[in-house]
Amino acid sequence: NKEFKISQASSMSSFLWLLLPIVHAISYHNNHEKIESIRRDDDNNNNRNHDLKEHRNRVLKNNGASDSEQNEYTTVTVYSSCSEVTVDGMYYIKPDPELPVLPVICSNGYVMLDASLDFNLLSYPQFLSSHDYGRFNKYYVLSALDDLSSFREWFLIADEETKFRVAPECMACESGQFGDNTVYYVDSHTYCFSGAITSGCIDDQTSANYHAESCNQCDVGVWPDNDMNQSWTKCMALQMDADHAIDHDHISCVAHGLTFHPVLSNVRDACTCFQSAETQVTSYEIPVSELPLVTARHDQYTKYGFHVADNIQFDPVFAENGNSEIDDQQDTNTVYLYNSDFVSGTYRITESGSYVLMEDIVFNFNAPAFTEQEMADESFSPNSIDNDELYWFPTHEQAQADGEYPGLYSYAGAFTLGFFAGITVEADYVTIDLNGFSLSQHPLFYFQQRFFALIEMASQPFVPGQGPANWGAGTNVYASHLVIKNGALGLSSHHAIHGNNNDDVVITNINAASFDVTGIQCNKCTNIVVSDCSIGPQNDNIPLLGRYTHARSFLPRLRHLLDEHADEQVQFTGRDSQSIAEVVSRLVNQMDMIYHHIINDVQYDEDDEEWIATQKLFLNPNGWMDGGSSYGLLIGGDGAQVVGIGARHTGTSNINISNVEIHGIYNAVIEKIKYQGTFGATRMIFFDAIDWNAVSTEIAN
């Protein structure tokens, strides 16, 4: 299916855009070439209809329903637009003969694009030149970051005669700020790693902070002190001209700039409407089995005052409104865990039950299939990017969007930085009984996976929109009603236990030690009991600086960089020009040198320039954690406990700590020099700051 391939590629390129400058524009002409090719591709049409039908049948079957056999032959009439609809409401339309049926709201003769009716994005994306979610959730569908189409170009079936209106709160299509050419865009707070701190609607039009769009009407947004009479600071539904060109670059996205992309809402807070210039409405006879399931409830729309057409087919998952009770199976579902359960990756707990260790578990996911002797040889490259699979990372198959550990190569997903946990708890009513045994990282895996929690009480390490990567949208699950008890938590490159947004958690009779950063941490957690635990000592023999963490996380991106740009030249100040391949090779070689020095006690010549550079880049001189805070037990507020220590303190309540010993916590304060340009803070690919002490030659003291 070409549309799905396009959308997957756009997700990958969204993150690469942060790495490489992109000179790219999708023209109106090219969009219509694309849709014409779709129309001509009969195989593509057949595959698309088959996929939609398969999804429909699967959902109905899983919910105790099914299409009757006669639906294969029973047809309903579906029209090409809302032009002749006399009663506003929910209908199916088929705007193009070769594209799928679309569930929409008809309003005042316009088609309201209500993406919440297709929450699983099976139909709507096929009308778009690209699609992606924002960083935080699945609330908004927007164009990919490297798709510079205006809204008219983004919406593939539009032409220069197509009219556009807006529907605040998705209630009625009405003329907007730009008359019958008004659509909604979203600002860069939703998809960039930083956004404008103050409003861009200011009098000084020569200022770098001035943005004319900031003076436009915002129908869903954030205003200072919630005063909508002031200029907005964040906007998810900004009224714009349908032909508004996108001005998007790397600096604006990482240094508090402001850009905009076309958007559709999945949460019915603001909808764009369109009306084609067709002179005659076309009717189609569509088999009932090919009608897309509407992801909404009938009563929800009648409550709004909308008519619901008789042929609308509702998705039973949404029709039931998720009222099924969570089944507590801790007493009836017992799972015994052995090292064999942890060979290929994180053990993801996705259903209620009691999980009992039957031996000491040592995590060493997807380790190289070599003997110790072979891995001790200097010819072995533990960080090679020339192999089919990267060592100690999810495989390509595992990292697929529908794989068990998504994100490594698409740069969007919970495992985009590799295996971040030994066990994840992605269900409620779970007991983890260590049963007198222990969890720990293997020393090699500890060395190579520098961001890790032995137990993560969630499906991803950060809440959406925070942390050094894109964790995927709408995949975050936080465990409640959780017990962790009776055992030891050993070597970990970051946390022993970590969680966000958890409720009703009991951690008891646990001995946590040899962690690099924190023993037990929970952010924005409620009703927490920590009792009869020993936390410490912290690991004070940490071999590496934090830059090795970044270098390891960089490897999948470096492979992609080589595939696309290996022979291109780059020149740093005061150095000879080098190819991208040469720079990448040097980095990998230095990573291998520090590995063999620490792991295999390989000694290099003190005068070796590469070894001198390697030590400066990666070697930890004192064994203590560098550049951060250390904790035994950290109970924080909403979000990651970084940047402003103590700044996040809301959302936590009812914490009970008893008979807990915390000891052996170490830290070495390192003074750094902060550099800031006129465009804001300097950020790199993992939202990290440049270590100017390490790279500058002009710091005498």
N, C-alpha and C positions, 0 to 999 in steps of 0.2 A: 504494500500500500504506500504509494508515493508520499501522501500527505503525512503519514505517521513517520516516515523516514526523515522528511524535512523537519518535523518538529523535534525529533530526537537530536538531529544534528544541530539545531539551533540552541538546544540546551548546552551542548558541549561548547559551542562557539561563544556562548554568553560569558563563560568564565575565561576562555582564551582571550576574549576582547580585553580583559583587564591586563593581560600579559603583553599583547602585541597591538600596535596601532593598526587600525583597520580603515582602509579607504574603500568604502563600499556604499552603494546606493541602489535600491531596487526601484526601478522606474515604473510608472504607470503602464507603459507599453510592455515591459517584461512581465508584469503581473498578468496581463491579459494574454500574453503568449503562454504563460504557465497554465492558465485556466483552459485555454483552447486545447493545449496538449492533454489536459485531463479529460476534456470532452471526447477527444479522439481515441483515448486509450480504453478500449473495451475491457481488456483484462483487468485494468485498474478498477473500473467501475464494478465489475463482477466481484473482485476481491473485497472492495469496500462494502458492497451490499451483503456479502457473505459474512464479513466481520461483524457488522451491525446485527445481523440475524443471529449469529452464534452468541453474541453477548446477550441479546434479548432472551434466547432460549435458556442460556446458562442461569441468568438471574431468575427467571420464572421457575426453573426447575429447583434451584436452591431454596426457593421460598414456597415450595409446595404447590406451585401452579405451573401451567403449561399452556401453550397455544393448542387449540384443538386442530385436528387435521384439516378441517375445512378452512381454517385461516390461511392455509397455503393457497387457496383458490378464492376466498372471499376478498373482495376489494372495497375500498372506500374512495370517495372523490376528494382529491386534494387540489387546491388552487395555487397559482404561482405567486400570489401576493394578497395583501389585505385590502386592495383598492375597492372592492365591491362588498366588503363585509359591513353590514348595517348595525350589528350588535358587537361592541367591543368585548374582547375576551381572549381565551386561550384557544389557539388553532394550530393545525399543521399546515405548512406551506411548502411548496417545492419551487424555489426561485429560479432554478436552472435545471434543464432536462437531464443533465448528466451528474448532478450533485444530489446528495441525499435529501430526504424530507427533514424539515427543520421545525421543531416546536417553538412557537413564538407567541407574543401577545399582540393582537391587532388593536390599534388605538387611533382614532381619528383618521383612518385611511392609511396610516403608517404601520410599518412592521417594527415592533419593539424587540430588540435583541436582548432577551433575558437569558443569560448564560446559565443561570441556576436551574433552568429547565433541562439542561444537558450537563449536569455537574461533572459527569465522568468524561466529558469532552470527546464524545464519539462522533458527533455531527458538526458542531460549530467550528472546530479547527479546520475543517475541509473548505471553509469559506474564507480562510485567512492565509496570508502569505507566510506567516510563521506564528508560533505561539509559545508562551512560557508563563510561569507563575512569578510572583514577586518573591523576595527573600524570606518572608515571614510565614506565609500561609497560602491557601488556595482560594482566598477571597477574590482575587483579581487575576484575569487573564489578559496578558499584554503581549505586544510584539517582542521578538527576541532582541537582545541588545545590539546585535550587528545588523538588524533589519531597520533601515532608515526610512521606511515607507511612511507617508502620511496616512491618516485614517482612510481616506478614499482609496489609496493604493493598497493598504493593508487588507481592506474588505474586498476580496477579489471580484465579486460580481458587480461592484459599483462601476459606473462610468461617469463622464463629465456631466451627464444630465441628472444623475441621482441626487435626490434631496435628502437632507439629514435634519433631524430634530432631536431634542433631548427629553427625557422623562425623569425628573427628580423623584426619588423613591420608587421609580419604576411604576408609576401610577397612570400617567397620561402623556402622550407625545405632544409636545408643544414647541413653538418657536423659541429659540434661545438667543443668546447674546449676538450670534452671527446669523440671525434669521433662519432660513431653511437650509443653512449650511453649517449647523452647529452640532458638534460631537463632543464626546468626553475623552480627555487624556488623563494620565496619572503622572505625578511628578516623581523625581528620582529617589525620594526617600523610600519608595516601595522596592526598588530594584538595585540601588547602588549601596556601597558600603559607607557612604556618608551623604549628607544632604545639607542644603542651605540652613544655617542656624537661625537666621532672621528672615523676615519677609523681603522679597526682592522688589516690592512695590514702593519705591522711594522716589523722592523728587530729583535726586542727582542722577541723571541718566548717563553720565560719564563714568559712574562708579562701576567697579567690577561686580558689585553686589546687586546692581540693578538688573531686573528681568521684567520686561514688559508683560509677560504672561502672568506674572504674580498679581497683576491688577485685574485679571479676568475673574468672572464669577466662579466661585468654588461651591459645589453643592454637597460635597462630603469631604470634610477635612478637619484640621486642627487650627484653632485660633488662640492667641495669647489670652490667658485667663478665661477661656471659653467665651470670649466676647466676639460675636460674629460681626460686629461693627468695625473691628480692626481687620487688618490684612492677614490672610491666612499664612501659616508657616509650613503646613503639609496639606496636600490635596490629593484625594483619590478619585475625584470626579470634577475635573476642571473643564469648563466650557471653552472650546477652541474651534477655530475654523477647520473644516474637514480636510483642507489642503495644507494645514500647518506643517511645515517641514521640520524634521527632527535635527537638532544641533547637538550632537552627542560625541564626547571624547573621553579619554581616560582620566585626565586631570579633574574634569568636572565631577566624575563619579567617585573619586577617592579623596577629594580635597574640598568638600562642602560646596560643590557647585549645584546647579539646578538645570535639569533637562526633563524632557517629557516624552511619553510614548502613548500610542493609542491603547485603549483599555475597554474591556467588557467586565461587568460585575457578576460574580457568582453568588452574591449575597443580597441582591435586589435593593441596593441603596441608591443606584442611579443607572439608568439604561439609555443607550443611544438607539435612535429609531432611524429607519430609512424608508424611502419611497422611490421605486424605480420609475423610469419614464416610459414604461411599456404602455402601448395604446390599447392592448387587448389582453385580458386575463386568460391564462391558459389553465385548463383543467387536466388532471391526470387521474387514472385509476390505479391505485396503489394497493397491493396485497396487505392485509392487516398484519401479516407476519413481518413485513418490512418497515412498519412504523416504529420509530425509536421510542423507547420507554422514557416517560417524562419523570424527572427526578424531583417530584414535588407531591403535595397532597391536594386532593380535590377541594377539601373544605378550606384550605389556606387561601385559595384564589377566589372562591365564592365569597369568603369573608371580606376580601378587598373590593367586592362588587363586580368581579369579572364573570362573564358567561364562560362556561367550559364546554367546548364542543363534544358531542356525543362520541366521537371516534377517538378521543384522547386515551392513550394507553399509559397508565401510571406504573412506575417502578415500585413493586411491593416493598422493597427495602425502605424507600422514602415514604411510601404511603402509610407504613406502620409507625413512622416517626421515631424509630429506634427505642420503642418502649419496652423491649425485652429486658428482663432482669438478668443481672450478672450472676452466673452460677458459681458458688463457692465450692470448689472441689478439693480443698486442702486435705480433707479426711478421706476422700475416695479415690483421688488420682495421685499415686505415688510413683515418682520417676527416680531410678537409681542411676547415678552418674559415675562414669569411669573415664580414664584418659582417652579411650577410644572415641568418646563423644566430642572430643575437642581437637581432633587432628586438623581439620580443614578450615576452622574459623570459629568465631564467637558463637557461644551457645545462647540462642535467642529463646527466652521463655515467653511464649505467646498464649499460654492458656493456664488457667488456675490449677494449682496442685502443690504437692510437697515434693521438693527436689532434694535428694539425699546423696551426699558424696560417699563413695565406697572406697576411695583411696586418695592419697595426695594428688592433686591435679596441678600439672605444670604446663602452662600455655606456651606453645611454640608453633604457631599457625603457619601452614604452608612453607615450612622450612625447606631449604635445598635438599635434594635427594642425593647427598654425597656423604662419604664417610668423614669422620673427624680428621683423618690424615689428609684427605683430599682438600678439605676446607681450610686446613692449616697451611697449605702450600700458597705462596705469594701469587701464584698464577690464578688462583681463585678470586673472582671479583664479586664480593657480596652485594655490591650495588650496581651490578651490570644492568644496562638498559638495552642490551643487544639480544637478550634471550626472549623466548616466546612469552614467558611470564616473569614478573618481578618477584624476587625472593621476599618472603614474609608478608606479602600483600595478597588481597583477594585476586583470584584469577579473572581473566576477561569474562568468562562465563558467569562467575559469581558476582561480578561488578555490573552486570547488565541492569537496566532499569527494573526488570522483573526478576532479577537474581536475588540470592539470599543476602548479599552484601553490596548494595548498589552505591555507585558514586565515584569510584576511583578514576575512571577514564572519562566520565561525563562531567566531572567536577561539580556535581550537584547530587547529594545523597548523604545518608548518615555515615557511610564508610568512605567518604571522599578523601580522608587522610589516612586510610587504612583501617586495620582492626583496632578500634578505640576501646574495646572492653573484652574481658574474658567471658563474662555473662551479662546479658542485658535482660532486664525484667520489663516486659511489654504487655503485662496483664495484671489484673487486680486479683487479690486473694491468693497470694503466693507465699510459700515458706521455703527458704533455702537453709537446709540443715547441713552444716559442714561435718557433723557427725564425728567430731574429734580430728578431722583431717584438715588439709590446708589448700589454699589457692596461691599460686605465684607464677611470675613470668620466668621462663627459661632465660639464663644469662644472655644467650645470643639474641633471643627475641626482645629482651629488655633493652639491649644495645640498639637494635634496629627499629623497634617501635617505641618512639620516645614520648608518645602521648597515649595514655592507657589508664583504665580503671579496672581493677579485678572484678568488681561488680558495679555495673551502671544501672541505677533504678529507673531507667527510661530507655526509649528506643534510639536516642541520639544524645551526644555529649553536651550540647548547648541548646538553649531555647532558640526558636527561629529568629534570625536577624542578628544574633550575637555570635561571637567567636570568630575564628580565622578562616571560615569557609562557608559555603552554601550547603546546608544540611538537607536540602530538599523541602518542598512545600507540602504541608498537610500530612506529614508522616510522623509527627511527634506524638508519642504516647508516654504518659507518666504513671508509674505504678502507685497504687494505693492498697492499703490492707496487706502490708508486706512484713514478713518476719525473717531476719537473718541471724543465725545463732550457731553457737557451739563449735568453734574452731579457730584456726589461725589464718591470717591474711599476710602473705609475705611479699617478696620482691615485686615492686611495681614502679614504672617510670613516671607515674603521676599520682594517682589515687589508689587507696584500698577500696573504699566505697564512695560513690558519688551519685548525686541525684538533684533533680529540679522539680519543683511543683508537686512534691509527693505528700500524701496524707495518710495518717495512721500507719506509721512505720515503727517496728520494734527491732532494735539491734542489741543483742544481749550475748554475754559470754563469748566475746570476740577479742582476740589478741592480734592487733594490727601493727606491723613493724616493717622496716626496710622500704618504705615508700619515699619517693623523691620529693613530693610536694605536700600532700595532705593525707592524713589517716582516714577520716570520715568527714564528708562535706555534704550539706544539703541546703539548697537555695530555695527560698519561698516555700518552705515546708511547714506543715501543720500537724499537730498531734503526734509528736516524735518522742520516743522513749529510747534512751541510750543508757544501758545499765550493765554493771559487772564486766567492764571492758578495760583492757590495757592498750594504750595507744603510744607507740614509740618503742625503741628509738627510730628516728628518721634516718634514712640512708645518708651517710656522710662520706660515701665513697663513690660519688657520681662522676663517671669518667669524662663526660662530654658537656660542652656548652650548648645552649639552646639552639645555636645555629645548625647543629647537626639534625635537630628535629625538622627544621625548615628544609634542609637539603634532602632528607629522606622523603618528605612530603612532595618535594619538587620533582622527584624522579618520573612519575607518569607524565608530567607536563614537559619535562626535558625530552622525553621520547617523542612526544607529539611535535615539539619544537624542531627536533632533528628531521623528522619526516617532512616537515614543510619548509625549513629554512637552513638546512645543514651547511650549505655552501655560501650563504650570505655572510658579509663581513661586518664586524662591529669593532669600534675603536674606543678605548677608554683613554682618558687624559693621561698623557705621559707614557703611553705604551704603543707598541706597534699594532697595526691592524691584525685581527685574527678572524678566522671563520667561526661561526656559531658552533660547528662540530668540535673545533679545537678548545673552545671555552668549556663546553660541556664535558669533553674528555678530561680536561684538567680537574674539574670539580669532582667527577666520579673517581678519578685517580687519588685525589686527596682524601676522599671519604674512605676509600679502600685502605689507604696508608694508616689512618687512625684506627680503623677496625683491626688490622693485623697487628698494630703496635699494642693495643689494649688486650685483644682477645688471644693473640698468639705470641705476644712478647717479642715481636720483630723489632730490632733496633736499626735505626737509620743513621747515616753519617750526620753529625751535628752541623756540618757545613752545607748539607743538601738544601738548596733553596726551596724545593718543593716541600720538604719536611718542615722547614722553618715556617713556611706559609701555612702548612697543615696545622701545626700546633697553635698558631695564632688564631686560626679560624675555628678549630674544633676542640682542642684539648682543655679540659678543666684543670686549672693548676692547683686547686685546694680541695676538691672533692665535695664541696658544699654546693647547694643549688645556687645558680647564678641568676640574677636579674628578676627575682620575684619574692613573694612572701611564702613562708612556711607555716603550716598549721598542724596541730594534732587533731582537733575537732573544730570544724567551722560550720556554724549555722548562720547563713546569710539571708539577705532579702531577695527580691525579685531580680534574677539575672546573674550573670557571672560576677564573681568577686574579684575583679581586676580593675585597673586604671585608677579609679578613685576609691581607695580603701575605705570602707565604711559608708560609702555613698548610697549603696543599695541596701535598704534595711526594712522595706515594707513587705507585707504578705506572709510573715512568719509568726506563728503563735503556738502556744501550748507545748513548750519543749520541756521534757523531763529528763534530767541527767542525774544519775545516781551511781555511786561506787565506781567511778571512772578515773583511772590513773593516766595522766599524760606526761611523758618524759622524753628527754633526748631530742628536742626540736632545735634545729640549727638554721642559722641564716648569716650571710655576710653581705652587709650593705655595700653596694658599689655605686659610686657617684658617676653619673653620665652627663654629658653636655647635650643640651637640646638645641637643635637647629630648626628654624621655621622660615619658610619662604613667604612671599606675599600672597601665595595661593593657599596657604594653610599648612598643616602638618604634612611631612613627607611619609608616604605609606608605600609599602611593597605588597607583594602578591598575597601574603597571609595577614594583611593589615598590620604588619610589623613595621617598626621604625628602623631606619638605618642606624647601625652602631658607628657613629662618627668617630669615636675613639679608635676604632679598629681600622677605618678606611682613610682617615685623614692624616696627612703628613704635616699638618700645621698646628698640632696641639703639642706645645712644649712641655706643659705640666698639667 
